[in-house]
């Protein structure tokens, strides 16, 4: 998954627009974008819309529920699991144990709804609390439902008392760069997708494109969006180029032709096993994006 587009769960108009935006994943939000007095309305609206309109989109559908500490998660799951979402986004996840807790809840709801065990995947936001950042390593082998991990700066900023997450040049300050780094490492340790956080200034497309490029460079495989106009930029940034695909295929072919040694030479340059692994990962991303390889 390259692009993951947030949409408030209590707005038919915004849901309809999001379903046609071309995102790999539409995240129907029941948490921050739905006011406390509208939670029940948001559940009903989201469940009805997903049930009636999911055939109109190629996007996978995830639901961001309210976090486990709120006491609202069970009501969210009871309302939305019957609509058969592809996954649940878990905010303010403090550790892999929270993923296991959610997985147990999902198992009950899947059984009650006649869904296969494990049908609904989990994507946690792992840096919205200090405890979550420090527990990034616990997601490895936490659950077979885990498809990726992502991070967020806004809630972490509030949790630690930081006035802002970025400096005067728009660069993340040290604490938030650390949270971002831990997300990439946690994803690699768990062998799941690393999803970069939102870019809130959705009208500043030049800065957004630059941030997408940096995220892809550093190992993220996708990014969250808060506006449909961000989706094509994300898809372009995280789709391997034709040149990159050809180069990766050449590396893999060279290793195969040489009997899979420790190192090969291509056009006077040496490539070792880490280069082979990178090439294989890039081709996997290309296939997921629909590129023929």
QUICORGI-V84623 format. One record per backbone hydrogen bond with DSSP energy under -1.0 kcal/mol. CO is the residue of the C=O (numbers start at 1). NH is the residue of the N-H. E is the energy in kcal/mol with one decimal. If there is no record, write none. Layout:
CO_NH_E, CO_NH_E
This chain:
2_223_-3.3, 3_25_-2.0, 4_225_-3.3, 5_27_-3.3, 7_29_-3.2, 11_15_-2.4, 12_16_-2.6, 13_17_-1.8, 14_18_-2.4, 15_19_-2.4, 18_21_-1.7, 24_60_-2.8, 25_5_-2.7, 26_62_-2.8, 27_7_-2.0, 28_64_-2.3, 29_9_-2.6, 31_34_-1.7, 35_38_-2.0, 36_39_-1.1, 38_42_-3.1, 39_43_-2.4, 40_44_-2.3, 41_45_-2.9, 42_46_-2.7, 43_47_-2.7, 44_48_-2.3, 45_49_-2.6, 46_50_-2.7, 47_51_-2.1, 48_52_-2.4, 49_53_-2.4, 50_54_-1.8, 53_56_-2.3, 54_57_-1.3, 60_26_-2.9, 61_86_-2.4, 61_87_-1.4, 62_28_-3.2, 63_89_-2.4, 64_30_-2.5, 67_70_-1.8, 72_76_-2.1, 73_77_-2.6, 74_78_-2.6, 75_79_-1.7, 76_80_-2.3, 77_81_-2.6, 80_83_-1.4, 81_84_-2.3, 86_121_-2.4, 87_63_-1.8, 88_123_-2.5, 89_65_-1.6, 90_125_-2.9, 96_100_-2.1, 97_101_-2.3, 98_102_-2.6, 99_103_-2.5, 100_104_-2.1, 101_105_-1.7, 102_106_-2.7, 103_107_-2.3, 104_108_-1.4, 105_109_-2.1, 106_110_-3.1, 107_111_-2.0, 108_112_-2.4, 109_113_-1.8, 110_115_-2.8, 116_119_-1.9, 121_88_-2.6, 122_147_-2.1, 123_90_-1.5, 124_150_-2.1, 125_93_-1.9, 129_133_-1.9, 130_134_-2.0, 131_135_-1.0, 133_136_-1.3, 135_138_-2.1, 136_139_-1.1, 139_142_-2.0, 143_146_-1.1, 145_122_-2.2, 147_193_-1.9, 149_195_-2.5, 150_126_-2.7, 153_157_-2.6, 154_158_-1.8, 155_159_-2.3, 156_160_-2.2, 157_161_-1.1, 157_162_-1.8, 165_173_-2.3, 167_170_-2.1, 171_167_-3.1, 173_177_-2.3, 174_178_-2.3, 175_179_-1.9, 176_180_-2.2, 177_181_-2.6, 178_182_-2.7, 179_183_-1.5, 180_184_-1.7, 181_185_-2.3, 182_186_-2.6, 183_187_-2.3, 184_188_-2.1, 185_189_-2.6, 186_190_-2.0, 187_192_-2.3, 193_149_-2.3, 194_221_-2.8, 194_222_-1.0, 196_224_-1.8, 200_202_-1.9, 201_204_-1.7, 203_205_-1.6, 204_208_-1.9, 205_209_-2.8, 206_210_-1.9, 207_211_-2.1, 208_212_-2.4, 209_213_-2.2, 210_214_-2.1, 211_215_-2.3, 212_216_-2.5, 213_217_-2.2, 214_218_-2.0, 215_220_-2.3, 222_196_-3.1, 223_4_-1.8, 225_6_-2.8, 227_230_-2.0, 228_231_-1.2, 230_234_-2.2, 231_235_-2.7, 232_236_-2.1, 233_237_-2.3, 234_238_-2.3, 241_245_-2.3, 242_246_-2.4, 243_247_-2.4, 244_248_-2.3, 245_249_-2.5, 246_250_-2.0, 247_251_-2.0, 248_252_-2.3, 249_253_-2.5, 250_254_-2.2, 251_255_-2.0, 252_256_-2.3, 253_257_-2.7, 254_258_-1.6, 255_260_-3.7, 256_259_-1.3, 264_271_-3.0, 266_269_-1.5, 269_266_-2.9, 271_264_-2.6, 272_276_-1.6, 273_277_-2.4, 274_278_-2.3, 275_279_-2.3, 276_280_-2.4, 277_281_-2.2, 278_282_-2.4, 279_283_-2.2, 280_284_-1.9, 281_285_-2.1, 282_286_-2.3, 283_287_-2.5, 284_288_-2.1, 285_289_-1.5, 286_291_-2.8, 287_290_-1.6
